[in-house]
Amino acid sequence: MAKPSTRHELVQYCKRQLGYPVLEINVADEQIDDLVDDAIQYFNERHYDGIEKMYLKHKIDEDFVNRIKARGGNQAAGITTTTATSTIVGTAVTFNYEENSNYIQVPDAIIGIEKVFKIDNRAISTNMFSVNYQLFLNEIYWFSSTELLNYTMTKRYLEDIDFILHPDKQIRFNKRQGRLYIDTDAASFQADDYLVIECYRAVDPEDFSKVYNDSFLKKYLTALIKKQWGMNMMKFTGVKLPGGVELNGRQMYDDAMRDLEIIQEKMMTEYETPPLDLIG
């Protein structure tokens, strides 16, 4: 029990930290369930151990290709038309907007996408007539007399040419939408091709039970339950119990808020992944 490995054990651990069973924790089970969900969500979104870097493979189908090619407000093909009305000098003017549905749906557990690997590589072909193939074919036996610096510079030069002719595709992603938008032309896609997506997935504690034993999560959930306990007891402030004991829910609530501030500050300075220079 000192090392919780389930949701129930984590709740019992936090309640013991607050004095249970010596004290009765006046927080309903439904409230505790909500607090556990909030704590895990905060852990997944902010803690570096709450996510895992992974690569997803997505097969492009005919439906996606057709949606990319769709034009002219064809609703059946996935075009979304939005109409906005504005008034100019007493005259109503209607503006029509069309948005091509150039997105794929990603799993709910994905909270961030880094990039989509290059969809095509036409600048430097991959068959026997490619530059790479010919370079190895003609130079492989001369590596003992050829400087690696020259070979590295040549490879870098070829990559620069490939990047200029076919730059990386622009992408947009919002985790609340669950949609990965790929801003490119339809010629870049063919049915049965694959997209490789570099992304970050939330670690599910039901699959990886060690999450329940994370030191930050235990402290954070304990503070959340203490805060909820204080909120529940505020309405009894000033009420005296047998023996002269007086309830002070406000003091308990204030103490919990201070604990949460300290824990969240520690999250930002020690556990949170620093923001990147470029965020998209």
Rosetta blueprint (number, residue, H / E / L):
1 M L
2 A L
3 K L
4 P L
5 S L
6 T L
7 R H
8 H H
9 E H
10 L H
11 V H
12 Q H
13 Y H
14 C H
15 K H
16 R H
17 Q H
18 L L
19 G L
20 Y L
21 P L
22 V L
23 L L
24 E L
25 I L
26 N L
27 V L
28 A L
29 D H
30 E H
31 Q H
32 I H
33 D H
34 D H
35 L H
36 V H
37 D H
38 D H
39 A H
40 I H
41 Q H
42 Y H
43 F H
44 N H
45 E H
46 R H
47 H E
48 Y H
49 D H
50 G H
51 I E
52 E E
53 K E
54 M E
55 Y E
56 L E
57 K E
58 H E
59 K E
60 I L
61 D L
62 E H
63 D H
64 F H
65 V H
66 N H
67 R H
68 I H
69 K H
70 A L
71 R L
72 G L
73 G L
74 N L
75 Q H
76 A H
77 A H
78 G L
79 I L
80 T E
81 T E
82 T E
83 T E
84 A E
85 T E
86 S E
87 T E
88 I E
89 V L
90 G L
91 T E
92 A E
93 V E
94 T E
95 F E
96 N E
97 Y E
98 E E
99 E E
100 N L
101 S L
102 N L
103 Y E
104 I E
105 Q E
106 V L
107 P L
108 D L
109 A L
110 I E
111 I E
112 G E
113 I E
114 E E
115 K E
116 V E
117 F L
118 K L
119 I L
120 D L
121 N L
122 R L
123 A L
124 I L
125 S L
126 T L
127 N L
128 M L
129 F L
130 S L
131 V H
132 N H
133 Y H
134 Q H
135 L H
136 F H
137 L H
138 N H
139 E H
140 I H
141 Y H
142 W H
143 F L
144 S L
145 S L
146 T L
147 E L
148 L H
149 L H
150 N H
151 Y H
152 T H
153 M H
154 T H
155 K H
156 R H
157 Y H
158 L H
159 E H
160 D H
161 I H
162 D H
163 F H
164 I H
165 L H
166 H L
167 P L
168 D L
169 K L
170 Q E
171 I E
172 R E
173 F E
174 N E
175 K L
176 R L
177 Q L
178 G L
179 R E
180 L E
181 Y E
182 I E
183 D E
184 T L
185 D L
186 A H
187 A H
188 S H
189 F L
190 Q L
191 A L
192 D L
193 D L
194 Y E
195 L E
196 V E
197 I E
198 E E
199 C E
200 Y E
201 R E
202 A E
203 V L
204 D L
205 P L
206 E L
207 D L
208 F L
209 S H
210 K H
211 V H
212 Y H
213 N H
214 D L
215 S H
216 F H
217 L H
218 K H
219 K H
220 Y H
221 L H
222 T H
223 A H
224 L H
225 I H
226 K H
227 K H
228 Q H
229 W H
230 G H
231 M H
232 N H
233 M H
234 M H
235 K H
236 F H
237 T L
238 G L
239 V L
240 K E
241 L L
242 P L
243 G L
244 G L
245 V L
246 E E
247 L L
248 N L
249 G H
250 R H
251 Q H
252 M H
253 Y H
254 D H
255 D H
256 A H
257 M H
258 R H
259 D H
260 L H
261 E H
262 I H
263 I H
264 Q H
265 E H
266 K H
267 M H
268 M H
269 T H
270 E H
271 Y H
272 E E
273 T L
274 P L
275 P L
276 L L
277 D L
278 L L
279 I L
280 G L
